[in-house]
Amino acid sequence: MSTASPETAPAPIRQLVTVTGGHAGTRRSTFPKVRPPGYFSPDADPAAVKAFFDANGYLVLEDAFSPAEIEALKNETTLICRGDRGELPDHPKADPAEPDDSVLNRFLCIHFPHKCSEVMLAAVHNKPTVNTLTNVIGPNVKFMQSMLFIKSSGKPGQAWHQDEDYIPTRDRSLLGSWIALDRATIDNGCLWVMPGSHKPGILWEQRWHGDRRFDCAEQSVGFPYRDEEAVPVEVEAGSVVFFNGYLLHRSLPNRAPAGTYRRSLVNHYMSCESHLPWGKPPEGSHVAQYDFRDIIIVAGRDPYAYKGYTDVQRPTVRPSGQGGCDKWGGHKYKDELQSETGG
């Protein structure tokens, strides 16, 4: 018999997923074996897709990319990492004799791969993806960022965060499109989400975590959810996970055997109707009027087309933290601080 009192008993773990029903489409994917709520096929009822997304802040679109498209994206990933699509900052082009695994292991994530690769750029316009975007965002959709995660065995994840912390919109329409290039599992570091955490519309405080499980980005804190309430989003290669910019999500390290990858391409979109006050406004420009214009229109019309478009972003390499975080905030991990103090 338990001796715990009402004051000491742990709070019950809540089931955060809201099941909204409707036709989820004709399933072809065999992983995961049982289709959880929120997994849809391209022929799903659009109303069912939108209802689940609105209620939970995420959804999975299975079989959005064909096996051939995924293979092309994986091959392109290797070429980008080797420097065959242009040298990356602080990463000289790889020697032709160096094995691919050795090259890939140098990277956790490359930002803006669509700026150097036609294959990555084509993924921005994937038809099943755009259909989903116009369903959950609206008829007019623009794109502003891509991130290519390689995440080989032993690489860290990213702590709890909200994408709107990094890409601010004025209408909360930011949406991430997370394309699985490999089967994503709990073992190799799949996404975890807090269903419904987008609803409060709060950007939670961020602090440094000091945790080697995660990269150099800070973590969100103070939210009313527990790690045990999070849902793992395991998906087959070719699936796309869509999530709202305010949704709390994270990933854990790739703990799978050596030589295992959890590659993914993440694209970010939002409504065309909203300004995108991203980055530092130009000299003499007020942030209230600033609208970042290095964007691509993927559906509908842009009411601000008269402003024109720019081409300013270039591929950059995101630090994993394994070599320190000097280039991303200068934070130090707990073991680094202990080493410095002799503790």
JOSULFEN-V580120 format. One record per residue. N is the residue number from 0. RES is the residue in three letters. PHI is phi in whole degrees, 0 to 359 (none if undefined). PSI is psi in whole degrees, -180 to 180 (none if undefined). OMEGA is omega in radians with two decimals (999 if undefined). Layout:
n=N res=RES phi=PHI psi=PSI omega=OMEGA
n=N res=RES phi=PHI psi=PSI omega=OMEGA
//
This chain:
n=0 res=MET phi=none psi=137 omega=-3.13
n=1 res=SER phi=288 psi=141 omega=3.08
n=2 res=THR phi=260 psi=4 omega=-3.11
n=3 res=ALA phi=293 psi=136 omega=3.08
n=4 res=SER phi=271 psi=165 omega=3.10
n=5 res=PRO phi=304 psi=-28 omega=-3.12
n=6 res=GLU phi=284 psi=-27 omega=-3.07
n=7 res=THR phi=255 psi=-13 omega=-3.12
n=8 res=ALA phi=295 psi=135 omega=3.13
n=9 res=PRO phi=294 psi=148 omega=3.10
n=10 res=ALA phi=294 psi=144 omega=3.14
n=11 res=PRO phi=296 psi=148 omega=3.10
n=12 res=ILE phi=280 psi=122 omega=-3.11
n=13 res=ARG phi=276 psi=148 omega=2.97
n=14 res=GLN phi=269 psi=106 omega=-2.98
n=15 res=LEU phi=275 psi=-19 omega=-3.09
n=16 res=VAL phi=289 psi=129 omega=3.03
n=17 res=THR phi=263 psi=117 omega=-3.14
n=18 res=VAL phi=275 psi=121 omega=-3.03
n=19 res=THR phi=252 psi=-10 omega=3.05
n=20 res=GLY phi=76 psi=-168 omega=-3.11
n=21 res=GLY phi=95 psi=169 omega=-3.08
n=22 res=HIS phi=286 psi=117 omega=-3.09
n=23 res=ALA phi=271 psi=0 omega=3.09
n=24 res=GLY phi=96 psi=172 omega=-3.11
n=25 res=THR phi=274 psi=112 omega=-3.01
n=26 res=ARG phi=279 psi=132 omega=3.01
n=27 res=ARG phi=248 psi=-27 omega=-3.12
n=28 res=SER phi=293 psi=144 omega=3.13
n=29 res=THR phi=251 psi=3 omega=3.12
n=30 res=PHE phi=227 psi=134 omega=-0.15
n=31 res=PRO phi=295 psi=161 omega=-3.02
n=32 res=LYS phi=301 psi=-43 omega=3.09
n=33 res=VAL phi=255 psi=129 omega=-3.13
n=34 res=ARG phi=283 psi=114 omega=3.12
n=35 res=PRO phi=287 psi=167 omega=3.01
n=36 res=PRO phi=302 psi=142 omega=3.10
n=37 res=GLY phi=94 psi=1 omega=3.08
n=38 res=TYR phi=259 psi=126 omega=-3.04
n=39 res=PHE phi=229 psi=156 omega=3.00
n=40 res=SER phi=258 psi=162 omega=-3.12
n=41 res=PRO phi=303 psi=-23 omega=3.14
n=42 res=ASP phi=265 psi=16 omega=3.11
n=43 res=ALA phi=294 psi=159 omega=3.07
n=44 res=ASP phi=294 psi=118 omega=-3.12
n=45 res=PRO phi=305 psi=-34 omega=3.13
n=46 res=ALA phi=294 psi=-38 omega=3.10
n=47 res=ALA phi=293 psi=-40 omega=3.12
n=48 res=VAL phi=298 psi=-49 omega=-3.10
n=49 res=LYS phi=293 psi=-38 omega=-3.13
n=50 res=ALA phi=297 psi=-43 omega=3.13
n=51 res=PHE phi=292 psi=-43 omega=-3.13
n=52 res=PHE phi=298 psi=-45 omega=-3.13
n=53 res=ASP phi=298 psi=-38 omega=-3.08
n=54 res=ALA phi=283 psi=-36 omega=-2.98
n=55 res=ASN phi=247 psi=-20 omega=3.11
n=56 res=GLY phi=86 psi=6 omega=3.10
n=57 res=TYR phi=203 psi=166 omega=2.99
n=58 res=LEU phi=197 psi=163 omega=3.07
n=59 res=VAL phi=243 psi=129 omega=3.02
n=60 res=LEU phi=253 psi=108 omega=-3.11
n=61 res=GLU phi=280 psi=150 omega=3.06
n=62 res=ASP phi=57 psi=34 omega=3.10
n=63 res=ALA phi=286 psi=-32 omega=3.11
n=64 res=PHE phi=244 psi=139 omega=3.13
n=65 res=SER phi=286 psi=160 omega=3.07
n=66 res=PRO phi=305 psi=-38 omega=3.13
n=67 res=ALA phi=294 psi=-40 omega=3.12
n=68 res=GLU phi=295 psi=-40 omega=3.12
n=69 res=ILE phi=294 psi=-41 omega=3.12
n=70 res=GLU phi=297 psi=-39 omega=3.10
n=71 res=ALA phi=296 psi=-40 omega=3.13
n=72 res=LEU phi=292 psi=-37 omega=3.09
n=73 res=LYS phi=292 psi=-43 omega=3.09
n=74 res=ASN phi=298 psi=-41 omega=-3.14
n=75 res=GLU phi=294 psi=-36 omega=3.08
n=76 res=THR phi=303 psi=-46 omega=3.13
n=77 res=THR phi=297 psi=-43 omega=3.14
n=78 res=LEU phi=297 psi=-40 omega=3.11
n=79 res=ILE phi=296 psi=-46 omega=-3.12
n=80 res=CYS phi=294 psi=-31 omega=3.12
n=81 res=ARG phi=284 psi=-14 omega=-3.11
n=82 res=GLY phi=91 psi=10 omega=-3.12
n=83 res=ASP phi=284 psi=-8 omega=3.05
n=84 res=ARG phi=249 psi=20 omega=-3.12
n=85 res=GLY phi=116 psi=141 omega=-3.13
n=86 res=GLU phi=295 psi=140 omega=3.12
n=87 res=LEU phi=265 psi=150 omega=-3.12
n=88 res=PRO phi=306 psi=129 omega=3.10
n=89 res=ASP phi=63 psi=14 omega=3.13
n=90 res=HIS phi=226 psi=92 omega=3.13
n=91 res=PRO phi=300 psi=155 omega=3.11
n=92 res=LYS phi=303 psi=137 omega=-3.08
n=93 res=ALA phi=289 psi=148 omega=3.03
n=94 res=ASP phi=294 psi=136 omega=-3.13
n=95 res=PRO phi=305 psi=-27 omega=-3.11
n=96 res=ALA phi=278 psi=-12 omega=-3.10
n=97 res=GLU phi=287 psi=132 omega=-3.13
n=98 res=PRO phi=298 psi=149 omega=-3.13
n=99 res=ASP phi=302 psi=-42 omega=-3.11
n=100 res=ASP phi=301 psi=-39 omega=3.12
n=101 res=SER phi=296 psi=-40 omega=-3.14
n=102 res=VAL phi=291 psi=-48 omega=-3.09
n=103 res=LEU phi=298 psi=-32 omega=-3.09
n=104 res=ASN phi=292 psi=-12 omega=3.14
n=105 res=ARG phi=281 psi=-12 omega=-2.99
n=106 res=PHE phi=239 psi=143 omega=2.90
n=107 res=LEU phi=258 psi=-48 omega=-3.06
n=108 res=CYS phi=205 psi=142 omega=3.05
n=109 res=ILE phi=239 psi=123 omega=3.13
n=110 res=HIS phi=274 psi=146 omega=3.07
n=111 res=PHE phi=61 psi=45 omega=3.09
n=112 res=PRO phi=295 psi=-22 omega=3.13
n=113 res=HIS phi=294 psi=-15 omega=3.13
n=114 res=LYS phi=282 psi=-15 omega=-3.12
n=115 res=CYS phi=235 psi=0 omega=-3.02
n=116 res=SER phi=221 psi=122 omega=3.08
n=117 res=GLU phi=293 psi=-31 omega=3.12
n=118 res=VAL phi=293 psi=-45 omega=3.09
n=119 res=MET phi=295 psi=-38 omega=3.12
n=120 res=LEU phi=296 psi=-40 omega=-3.14
n=121 res=ALA phi=298 psi=-33 omega=-3.13
n=122 res=ALA phi=297 psi=-26 omega=3.11
n=123 res=VAL phi=301 psi=-31 omega=-3.04
n=124 res=HIS phi=257 psi=12 omega=3.14
n=125 res=ASN phi=312 psi=126 omega=-2.99
n=126 res=LYS phi=299 psi=-50 omega=3.11
n=127 res=PRO phi=300 psi=-34 omega=3.09
n=128 res=THR phi=295 psi=-49 omega=-3.12
n=129 res=VAL phi=297 psi=-38 omega=3.09
n=130 res=ASN phi=300 psi=-41 omega=3.12
n=131 res=THR phi=291 psi=-41 omega=3.14
n=132 res=LEU phi=300 psi=-47 omega=-3.12
n=133 res=THR phi=291 psi=-24 omega=3.11
n=134 res=ASN phi=287 psi=-44 omega=-3.02
n=135 res=VAL phi=263 psi=-24 omega=3.11
n=136 res=ILE phi=263 psi=-50 omega=-3.06
n=137 res=GLY phi=146 psi=178 omega=-3.02
n=138 res=PRO phi=288 psi=-21 omega=-3.08
n=139 res=ASN phi=246 psi=114 omega=-2.99
n=140 res=VAL phi=228 psi=135 omega=3.06
n=141 res=LYS phi=237 psi=156 omega=-3.10
n=142 res=PHE phi=243 psi=144 omega=-3.14
n=143 res=MET phi=224 psi=-14 omega=-3.05
n=144 res=GLN phi=206 psi=147 omega=2.99
n=145 res=SER phi=229 psi=151 omega=3.09
n=146 res=MET phi=219 psi=130 omega=-3.12
n=147 res=LEU phi=251 psi=109 omega=3.12
n=148 res=PHE phi=266 psi=130 omega=3.11
n=149 res=ILE phi=261 psi=-48 omega=2.97
n=150 res=LYS phi=45 psi=68 omega=3.06
n=151 res=SER phi=285 psi=173 omega=-3.12
n=152 res=SER phi=308 psi=133 omega=3.12
n=153 res=GLY phi=91 psi=-13 omega=-3.14
n=154 res=LYS phi=285 psi=149 omega=-3.08
n=155 res=PRO phi=282 psi=169 omega=3.00
n=156 res=GLY phi=262 psi=-161 omega=3.09
n=157 res=GLN phi=234 psi=133 omega=-3.07
n=158 res=ALA phi=293 psi=171 omega=3.14
n=159 res=TRP phi=309 psi=132 omega=3.12
n=160 res=HIS phi=199 psi=170 omega=3.05
n=161 res=GLN phi=237 psi=132 omega=-3.07
n=162 res=ASP phi=296 psi=-26 omega=3.13
n=163 res=GLU phi=293 psi=-15 omega=3.01
n=164 res=ASP phi=298 psi=-30 omega=-3.02
n=165 res=TYR phi=253 psi=-32 omega=3.14
n=166 res=ILE phi=236 psi=94 omega=-3.06
n=167 res=PRO phi=280 psi=136 omega=3.00
n=168 res=THR phi=241 psi=166 omega=-3.14
n=169 res=ARG phi=262 psi=-6 omega=-3.10
n=170 res=ASP phi=232 psi=13 omega=3.11
n=171 res=ARG phi=59 psi=33 omega=-3.11
n=172 res=SER phi=262 psi=2 omega=-3.11
n=173 res=LEU phi=302 psi=137 omega=-3.13
n=174 res=LEU phi=218 psi=131 omega=3.05
n=175 res=GLY phi=265 psi=140 omega=3.09
n=176 res=SER phi=241 psi=106 omega=-2.98
n=177 res=TRP phi=257 psi=103 omega=-3.03
n=178 res=ILE phi=267 psi=120 omega=3.14
n=179 res=ALA phi=279 psi=117 omega=3.07
n=180 res=LEU phi=269 psi=-19 omega=3.00
n=181 res=ASP phi=232 psi=161 omega=2.99
n=182 res=ARG phi=301 psi=127 omega=-3.12
n=183 res=ALA phi=258 psi=123 omega=-3.07
n=184 res=THR phi=232 psi=171 omega=3.05
n=185 res=ILE phi=300 psi=-40 omega=-3.10
n=186 res=ASP phi=296 psi=-40 omega=-3.06
n=187 res=ASN phi=261 psi=9 omega=2.98
n=188 res=GLY phi=98 psi=46 omega=3.11
n=189 res=CYS phi=293 psi=171 omega=3.04
n=190 res=LEU phi=290 psi=148 omega=2.93
n=191 res=TRP phi=237 psi=140 omega=-3.10
n=192 res=VAL phi=232 psi=156 omega=2.97
n=193 res=MET phi=255 psi=95 omega=-3.08
n=194 res=PRO phi=304 psi=135 omega=3.10
n=195 res=GLY phi=82 psi=-3 omega=-3.07
n=196 res=SER phi=288 psi=-7 omega=3.08
n=197 res=HIS phi=281 psi=-19 omega=-2.97
n=198 res=LYS phi=295 psi=-41 omega=-3.11
n=199 res=PRO phi=299 psi=-24 omega=-3.13
n=200 res=GLY phi=71 psi=26 omega=-3.14
n=201 res=ILE phi=255 psi=134 omega=2.96
n=202 res=LEU phi=268 psi=107 omega=-3.03
n=203 res=TRP phi=289 psi=151 omega=3.12
n=204 res=GLU phi=305 psi=144 omega=3.08
n=205 res=GLN phi=247 psi=139 omega=3.10
n=206 res=ARG phi=221 psi=162 omega=3.07
n=207 res=TRP phi=286 psi=136 omega=-3.06
n=208 res=HIS phi=266 psi=-33 omega=-3.12
n=209 res=GLY phi=67 psi=17 omega=-3.01
n=210 res=ASP phi=256 psi=121 omega=-3.10
n=211 res=ARG phi=296 psi=-13 omega=3.09
n=212 res=ARG phi=291 psi=-18 omega=-2.99
n=213 res=PHE phi=237 psi=160 omega=-3.13
n=214 res=ASP phi=280 psi=-163 omega=-2.97
n=215 res=CYS phi=281 psi=-6 omega=3.12
n=216 res=ALA phi=286 psi=145 omega=3.12
n=217 res=GLU phi=289 psi=170 omega=3.14
n=218 res=GLN phi=246 psi=150 omega=3.04
n=219 res=SER phi=282 psi=142 omega=-3.12
n=220 res=VAL phi=223 psi=164 omega=3.03
n=221 res=GLY phi=87 psi=1 omega=-3.11
n=222 res=PHE phi=278 psi=156 omega=-3.04
n=223 res=PRO phi=271 psi=45 omega=3.13
n=224 res=TYR phi=228 psi=156 omega=-3.12
n=225 res=ARG phi=247 psi=150 omega=3.13
n=226 res=ASP phi=306 psi=-37 omega=-3.10
n=227 res=GLU phi=294 psi=-15 omega=-3.12
n=228 res=GLU phi=268 psi=-5 omega=-3.13
n=229 res=ALA phi=289 psi=156 omega=-3.11
n=230 res=VAL phi=244 psi=126 omega=3.06
n=231 res=PRO phi=284 psi=138 omega=3.14
n=232 res=VAL phi=250 psi=85 omega=3.11
n=233 res=GLU phi=274 psi=131 omega=-3.06
n=234 res=VAL phi=218 psi=156 omega=3.05
n=235 res=GLU phi=278 psi=154 omega=3.04
n=236 res=ALA phi=304 psi=138 omega=-3.09
n=237 res=GLY phi=99 psi=-14 omega=3.06
n=238 res=SER phi=278 psi=157 omega=3.09
n=239 res=VAL phi=235 psi=129 omega=3.02
n=240 res=VAL phi=261 psi=121 omega=3.08
n=241 res=PHE phi=258 psi=137 omega=3.10
n=242 res=PHE phi=212 psi=145 omega=-3.13
n=243 res=ASN phi=292 psi=148 omega=-3.09
n=244 res=GLY phi=297 psi=-19 omega=3.11
n=245 res=TYR phi=263 psi=-3 omega=-3.11
n=246 res=LEU phi=287 psi=129 omega=3.03
n=247 res=LEU phi=288 psi=128 omega=3.11
n=248 res=HIS phi=209 psi=159 omega=3.10
n=249 res=ARG phi=205 psi=173 omega=2.98
n=250 res=SER phi=221 psi=153 omega=3.13
n=251 res=LEU phi=256 psi=170 omega=-3.10
n=252 res=PRO phi=298 psi=159 omega=3.03
n=253 res=ASN phi=281 psi=105 omega=-3.12
n=254 res=ARG phi=259 psi=9 omega=-3.14
n=255 res=ALA phi=287 psi=166 omega=-3.10
n=256 res=PRO phi=301 psi=157 omega=3.13
n=257 res=ALA phi=307 psi=141 omega=-3.11
n=258 res=GLY phi=90 psi=2 omega=3.13
n=259 res=THR phi=264 psi=138 omega=3.13
n=260 res=TYR phi=239 psi=153 omega=2.94
n=261 res=ARG phi=232 psi=74 omega=-3.11
n=262 res=ARG phi=280 psi=142 omega=3.09
n=263 res=SER phi=207 psi=151 omega=3.06
n=264 res=LEU phi=244 psi=121 omega=-3.09
n=265 res=VAL phi=249 psi=123 omega=3.09
n=266 res=ASN phi=246 psi=145 omega=-3.13
n=267 res=HIS phi=242 psi=136 omega=-3.07
n=268 res=TYR phi=226 psi=166 omega=3.06
n=269 res=MET phi=198 psi=177 omega=3.12
n=270 res=SER phi=288 psi=146 omega=3.08
n=271 res=CYS phi=289 psi=-23 omega=-3.05
n=272 res=GLU phi=292 psi=-23 omega=-3.07
n=273 res=SER phi=266 psi=145 omega=2.90
n=274 res=HIS phi=295 psi=158 omega=3.07
n=275 res=LEU phi=240 psi=92 omega=-3.09
n=276 res=PRO phi=277 psi=65 omega=-3.01
n=277 res=TRP phi=254 psi=125 omega=-3.14
n=278 res=GLY phi=88 psi=-178 omega=-3.10
n=279 res=LYS phi=279 psi=128 omega=3.11
n=280 res=PRO phi=298 psi=149 omega=3.08
n=281 res=PRO phi=300 psi=157 omega=3.12
n=282 res=GLU phi=307 psi=129 omega=3.12
n=283 res=GLY phi=87 psi=-2 omega=-3.14
n=284 res=SER phi=256 psi=137 omega=3.13
n=285 res=HIS phi=271 psi=142 omega=-3.09
n=286 res=VAL phi=300 psi=-29 omega=-3.12
n=287 res=ALA phi=294 psi=-25 omega=3.12
n=288 res=GLN phi=255 psi=-6 omega=-3.03
n=289 res=TYR phi=289 psi=136 omega=-3.14
n=290 res=ASP phi=220 psi=105 omega=-3.13
n=291 res=PHE phi=298 psi=130 omega=-2.96
n=292 res=ARG phi=242 psi=11 omega=3.01
n=293 res=ASP phi=274 psi=77 omega=-3.00
n=294 res=ILE phi=225 psi=167 omega=3.05
n=295 res=ILE phi=231 psi=130 omega=3.08
n=296 res=ILE phi=276 psi=122 omega=-3.10
n=297 res=VAL phi=253 psi=-15 omega=3.11
n=298 res=ALA phi=202 psi=144 omega=3.03
n=299 res=GLY phi=72 psi=-146 omega=-3.06
n=300 res=ARG phi=235 psi=155 omega=3.12
n=301 res=ASP phi=254 psi=111 omega=-3.13
n=302 res=PRO phi=292 psi=-12 omega=3.14
n=303 res=TYR phi=251 psi=22 omega=-3.12
n=304 res=ALA phi=301 psi=-26 omega=-3.13
n=305 res=TYR phi=297 psi=-18 omega=3.13
n=306 res=LYS phi=283 psi=-17 omega=-3.09
n=307 res=GLY phi=83 psi=-176 omega=-3.08
n=308 res=TYR phi=226 psi=156 omega=-3.13
n=309 res=THR phi=236 psi=170 omega=3.08
n=310 res=ASP phi=221 psi=86 omega=-3.01
n=311 res=VAL phi=243 psi=-29 omega=-3.09
n=312 res=GLN phi=285 psi=148 omega=3.09
n=313 res=ARG phi=224 psi=156 omega=-3.14
n=314 res=PRO phi=302 psi=136 omega=3.08
n=315 res=THR phi=226 psi=160 omega=-3.13
n=316 res=VAL phi=254 psi=128 omega=-3.12
n=317 res=ARG phi=273 psi=130 omega=-3.14
n=318 res=PRO phi=290 psi=141 omega=-3.13
n=319 res=SER phi=274 psi=-18 omega=-3.06
n=320 res=GLY phi=96 psi=-16 omega=-3.11
n=321 res=GLN phi=290 psi=-21 omega=3.06
n=322 res=GLY phi=249 psi=18 omega=-3.09
n=323 res=GLY phi=98 psi=166 omega=-3.08
n=324 res=CYS phi=246 psi=28 omega=-3.10
n=325 res=ASP phi=303 psi=-34 omega=-3.08
n=326 res=LYS phi=267 psi=6 omega=3.09
n=327 res=TRP phi=216 psi=80 omega=3.05
n=328 res=GLY phi=90 psi=-18 omega=3.12
n=329 res=GLY phi=71 psi=16 omega=-3.13
n=330 res=HIS phi=292 psi=159 omega=3.06
n=331 res=LYS phi=237 psi=141 omega=3.10
n=332 res=TYR phi=284 psi=162 omega=-3.08
n=333 res=LYS phi=302 psi=-40 omega=-3.13
n=334 res=ASP phi=291 psi=-31 omega=3.09
n=335 res=GLU phi=293 psi=-43 omega=3.13
n=336 res=LEU phi=295 psi=-40 omega=3.12
n=337 res=GLN phi=296 psi=-38 omega=3.12
n=338 res=SER phi=295 psi=-39 omega=-3.12
n=339 res=GLU phi=291 psi=-34 omega=-3.10
n=340 res=THR phi=265 psi=-6 omega=-3.12
n=341 res=GLY phi=77 psi=13 omega=-3.12
n=342 res=GLY phi=275 psi=none omega=999
//
